[in-house]
Amino acid sequence: MSINEVLNDLVNDIDGGLAALLGDSESGMLLASAGSGLDLEVAAAGTTEFMRAKLNTMRALGLEQSIEDILVTLGDQYHIIRPIAAKPEIFIWVAVDRARSNLALARLRVKSAEQNIAL
């Protein structure tokens, strides 16, 4: 399954799915995307800065753990960010409509999608 197919499936299979992307937190580059309604180049670049800040904070705190996922709760959306375990600088970012989605199921779907991304 291609990365674009995995991202399209995420948007289509999650109730309230809006957009999804695969980004690189080392370069800030958008590697692949699906969905519409949001500027995914901006989302990839902004999430890169967010990821870098969180990793720096974890190092400063002496936390020797990896990030499983990050949830950003907005007024009408959830943004789920999940670094790829095998290559943590690469991340999946998914935006879902808060009123139409089940957050627990969306997080599980993003976790399972990670297994289908071959880098």
PyMOL commands that set and color helices and strands:
alter all, ss='L'
color gray80, all
select helices_A, chain A and resi 3-13+40-60+103-114
alter helices_A, ss='H'
color red, helices_A
select strands_A, chain A and resi 17-24+30-35+70-73+77-84+87-97
alter strands_A, ss='S'
color yellow, strands_A
deselect
rebuild
show_as cartoon
